[in-house]
Amino acid sequence: MTKKYGIIGCGMMGLEHINNLNLLDGAAVYAVYDPIDSLAKGAAHRANGAQICSSIKELASLPELDALVVVSPNYLHVDNLEEISMHCNLPILCEKPLYTNPMQEARLTHMIESHTAPIWVAMEYRYMPPIAQMAAQADAVTGGVKMLTIKEHRIPFLPKVGDWNRFNKNTGGTLVEKCCHFFDLMRFITQSNPIRVSASAGQIVNHLDEVYNGQTPDIWDGGYVIFDFENGARAMLELCMFADGTLWNEEISAVGPAGKIECRMPGPHRFWPTDIGPPPNSQITIAPRTPKRPVTTDVVIDHDLLMAGDHHGSTFYQHEKFLKVVQGHGQVEVTTDDGKMAVKMGLAAQQAALENRVIHF
């Protein structure tokens, strides 16, 4: 039986969720809500004629629904989750970050305790095929990850409705909004929790000449973050959001006493300059220390999945697993505890950079 989904938030990422649910057997978007009428109508059309609701209450109260997907702006996630829990107890997939302000954490915890249905936090990067393959092999190849480096060189923040992503008060800051994915990966790959963080980051090139309603954006566009973990591993993030001409959007390497494994991924295909030819396939390189035999292989991703969004098919693979939870025979792989910790790491990294000091957990 096809499971019916409701979508809250119909901007760019909301459409990506709809595109991928359209490709998934056993799932269909039944209803959508967005306070901007044109976005809701566009999403309903993309979802093959889904019902348009006038409020979260109306959508969450639909008896036909089997699951909800929250894709609203960051600062609304907690408000939306609270309102959902007032009207239904359905499985929820909530986009990252789970919250943006430390003041929201207690409210979020109360909501989670009262909502007994599963909640999955959408950490798509775990499900990008190159990263998923790398993470699955990391311990065997490295002999235990001791050093992990994540480098993202990419285009600037994309325009969003109302320019909400230009201001820290709405996003939690770049190291929360953009980088909670990477901090989640650090925990996922090292299989450990952080104990301290240091950082140097700020607004370097982008947004300096922008003005919205008389206000200059305060969102950051680059920096370095270093975490130490309970098991002795160290991890570093290098973020640059003015690297528009780069070949690889993400490069991730893990190294241990036995060897090194790394993966490389180009940016979203829709931004690739087609006049220079097609974008490269993603790659994985396995490099044992002894004997020295580095081997690089391509990771080929289905074309339809690449065209369905900007995340190398990961949104589809994530929904495949979430559908099993909705059907009652799967387990939540990215829990609210994971989502909370990713935000805490981002907030601590923001604080470390702002105050020029080491933050301890």
N, C-alpha and C positions, 0 to 999 in steps of 0.2 A: 504494500500500500504506500502511495506517495505521501511523504510528510510535507506539511504546509508550513511555510516560514513567513514571519512578518519582519520587515526591515524598518528600522528607525534611523533615519539619516540617509539622504539620497544624493549626496555629493559624489565626488570622484571615487572615493573608496566604497561608498554604498553601491555604486554601479559595478565596481569590480566584484563585489560579493554577488550581485545579481547575475553578472556574466558567468561566474563560475557555478552558481547553483543551477543555471540554465543547462550546463553541461553535465550535471550530476544526476545519474539515474536514481530515482527514489526520492527526489527532493524537488520542490517547486515553490516559488515566491507567490504567496497568496494575497498579501496586503502590504502596503507601504505607508510610511508617514514621514513628512518633512514640513516644517512650518512655511517653507517657501513653495508656493503652489506649482511654479514651473518645474522645480526639481522633482516634486512628487509625481507630476504628470509624466515627466521624462522617464522616471524610474518605473512607473506603472507600465508604460509602453515597452520599455526594455524587458520587463518581466512578463511579457505576453498578455497584457491586459489585467494586471493585478488590481485589486480593490484599493482605492485611495482613502485613507482615514484622515479625519480632521484633528485627531489628538492621539497621544500615547494611550490614554485611557480607552478610547474607542478601539484602537488596534489591539491592545493587550486583553481586551474583554471579548474578542472574537472567539466563539467556541470552536471554530474550525481549526485554529492554529495549533501547531505541534511544537514550535520553537520560535525564538526571537533572535535577531541579530542587531546589536547596537553599534551604529556607525556614525554617531553624532560628533560634533566637535569635542575635543578632549575635556574641556571644563564642564561639559554637560553630562558626562558619563555617570557620575554618582547620582545626580538629580534624576536622570532617566532610569537608572537601576532601582532607585527608591520608588519611583512612580509605578514601574512595572510590577514590583513586588506587592503593591497595594491592590492590584487588579487580577493577578494570575500567578501561577507557580510553574511556569514553563521553563524548559532548558533554555539557557541564554549563551550566545557567543558574543562577547563584548570586546570591541576593538581596544587596543592599547592606546595610551596608558590607562590603567584602570582608574587612577585618580591623578590630580595635578597639584594639590595643595595639602600639606600635612594636616590641616584642619579638617579635611574630608575623611581621613582614615577611620575615625571612630564611627562616623555615619556609615561608611562602607562596610565595616565589620558587622555592625548591627543588621544591615540589609542582608549580608551573606548568611548570618545566623538564622534569620527569619525565612529565607528563601531556600527551601529544602531541595528544589530541583537543581540539576547540575549547572554550573557556570564555568565556561571555558574562556580563557583570555586569549585573544587573537595575536599570538606571537608568530607571524607568518614566516619569519626568517628561519625558524627551526625546520620548516618544511620545504625550503628551497632545495631541490634535489642535490646540488653540489654540497651544500652545507650538511644536509641530512646524511649523505654518504661519508663525508669527512668525519662528522661526529661519531658515526657508527664504528669507524675504523681507528679513531684517534688513539685510544689506549693501546691497541694491539701494535700499531705502527710506531708509536713513540715510546712504548714501555712505561706509560704514565706521563700525562701532560705536565710539564714544568713551566713552560713559557707559551703564552697564547697572545697573538697579535691580530687585531682586527683593524683593517684600514678601509675606510669608505671615502672615496674621492668622487664627487658627484656634482650635479647641477644645484643651483640655489633652491630654497624652498619654493614650491609651486604656489601660484595664487589660490586662495581659498575664499569661499563665500564670506563677505564681510571682513576679509583680511584678518580673520581671527588668529591665524598662525604667525602673525608678525609680532605678537606681544607675549611676554613671559606669563602675564597674569592669566592668559587663556590656555597656554600650552604646558605650563610647568617649567618652561625653559627648554632649550635645544637638547640638553643632556637628559631630559625626561622625554620630551616629545619624539625626538628623532632617535635617541640612543638607547632607550629602554630595551629595544630589540637586542642590541649588542650586549648589554649587561645581562640580559636573560641568557644569551648564548654563552657568555663567560661561565655562568653557573652551570649551564647544561653540559658544556664540554669539559670543564674541569671537575664536575661533579662535587663541587664544594661551595661554601658560602664565603662572602667577603668579610675581612676583618678591618681593613683600612683602605683609604683612597686618597690620592693626591691628583691635582689637575691644574692645567693651564689652558684657558679657553677664553673666547670673547667674540665680539663683533669686529671682524677684521677687514672685510672688503664689501660684503653685500649690505643692502638696506640702508646705508648711511645717508643717502640722498632721498629716501622715501618719506612721505608724510601722509598720514591717514587721520582725517578729522583733527588736524593740527598737532598730531603726535608722531614722533619719530620712532620707528620700531626699535625694540631693545633685544630682539632675538639674536643669538650668537650664530656664527657660521663656520667656526673651526676651533680646533684645540686638540689637546692630548689628555688622556685620563689613564691612570695606572692604579690597578687594584691588587692587593695581596689577599690570598685566600687561606682558609683554615688549614688546608692540606699542604701548604707550602708553595702552591702554584702562584704564578704572577701573570697578570693579563693587562694588555695595553690597547686602548682605542686611539686611533689617529683619524680625526674627522676633518675633511676639507670640503666645503660646500660652494667653492668657486673653481672647481676643476672640470668645467664643462667639456673640455676636449679629451678627457681621459679614455683610455681603452678599457680598463677594468674599473667597474664601479666599486666592487668589493673584492678585497684580497684578505684571506684569513689563513694564518699559519699556526700550527701547534708543533712544539718541539719537546722531546724528552730524551732520556738516556739512550734509547734504541734508535731514534730517527726522527724524521719530520714528515708532516703531511700538510698540504696546503691546497686551497681552492681559490679560483678566480672566476668572477662573473662580470659580464658587461652590464651596462645600464639598461633601462627599459627600451624595448625595441622601437617604440613609437618616437623616441628621441634620437635614434641613430641616423646619421646622414647617409641616406640611401645612394647618393651619387658616388660614394667611395666603395660601394659593394655592401654585402650583407654583414651584420655583426658577427663576431666570432662565437663559437660555442663556449659554454663554460668549461672549465678544466679542473682536474685534480692531479696533483703531483705527489707521489709517494717516494720518499728519499731515505732509505735506511743508512745508518752510519757505516755498517760493515756487512757485506761489501758495498762500496759506493756505487749504487745503481739507480739513480733517479729515473722514474718512469712517469710520464705525463699522458693522461687519457682525457678525451673529450666527454662531457656530460651533455647528451643531446636531449632536449626537452621538446615535448609535443608542440607543434606549431599552434594548434588551437588554444592550448593553455597559455602559451606566450602572448597570444593576441587578446586573451581574456582579462589581462591586467598587467601590472608593472612588477610582479614579484616572482617571475620565473616558475609559474605554475603552483606556487606554494599555497595560494588561497584555495585552489581546488583540492589539493591533497589534505589541507587542514579541514575543509568541509567534508571530505570523505570520512575522516575519522570522527568529526563531530556528529555526522549523520548516524553513525553507529551508536553514539550516546543517546541521540534522540530516539532511536529505535529500541533502546533499552538493553543493548548487549555490548556496549563499549565503555571505556573508561576515559575520564577527562585527563588529558595529557599535560595541559598547561593550566594549573589551578589558580585560584585567587591568591593563594600564598605566593606562587611564582610571580603573578602580576604585581602584588604588593612589593615584593623584594626588588623587582626591576625598577619600580618607581623610587623606592628608598635609595637604591644605588644611584639613580639619576639625580635625585635631590641632593644627596651627599656630595656627588661630584660637582654639582653647581656651587654648593657651599664651599667646597675645597678651593675651587678656582676663584670665587669671589673674595674669599678671605685669605688666600695664599697660605693655606695650612693643610696639614694632614687631618682627615676626619676618621675617627675610629667608630666601628659599629658596636 
